């Protein structure tokens, strides 16, 4: 019996819950992605094991955006629900500390024994209506590509793709612009049975930084499975001359997955940021996002 069900049994009423927001970062190199999988090291599994150690019961987390195996996060957001008693009990015997501050300290203590690749930035009591997944306005990713030997930094090899041939960033930028907007990204996604591939790609840029490394930046209301890596791989195909200009838009309209559907390597991809509306708009944003996803799925199935 969990603390939640025990509290309900004792009082005959549902316990008052506290929604907690966690902001975290991780090096995804040694994780098999976000989602918990039996017998595999994942970010969610590692985090939930640490929470269970502290709270002495299983704790379910909801993430802003699931990441693939090997993908990193500079800013990831999750939420979890605790009882009021559990939340306040975090500071028992720790005068002068807030529950969120205490939770971060205790999580770090447990995680040091499990993985130093996962860091909890903050833990706070979330505003009313907050949902880490459905309240989000947008997510942004970045992808680093070194296409010349003189730009290859061995200290950044875990988050940079070393491409063997020079790339034409102007062609890649033109291709990136051609797929921005609200579209069905089936050609660039691996569909999930319960999901839709309709997304609003709000921005996609390709620029060479002062260090000579190409950086792709993408922002969308949400990304479907493998979408970012598929878009980057397609832009690279045009940038290296393997495909002609206009190919990405043609693929988008064709809505086809075949042998030309490729993925960029995961290790150069970083979840960069998750943005939320003001506190008063969190609940309505979550409700609206769920409604749009449901409607899009119905239209696709029709």
Secondary structure, 3 states (H helix, E strand, C coil): CCHHHHHHHHHCCCCCEEEEEEEEEECCCCCCCCCCCCCCCCHHHHHHHHHHHHHCCCCCCEECCCCCCCCEEEEEEEEEEEEHHHHHHCCCCCCCCCHHHHHHHHHHHHHHHHCCCEEEEEEEECCCCCCCCCCEEEEEEEEEEECCHHHCCHHHCCCCEECCCCCCHHHHHHHHHHCCEEEECHHHCCCCCCCCCEEEEEEEEEEECCCCCEEEEEEECCCCCCHHHHHHHHHHHHHCCCCCCCHHHHHHHHCCCCCCCCCCCHHHEEEEEEEECCHHHHHHHHHHHHHHHHHHHHHHHC
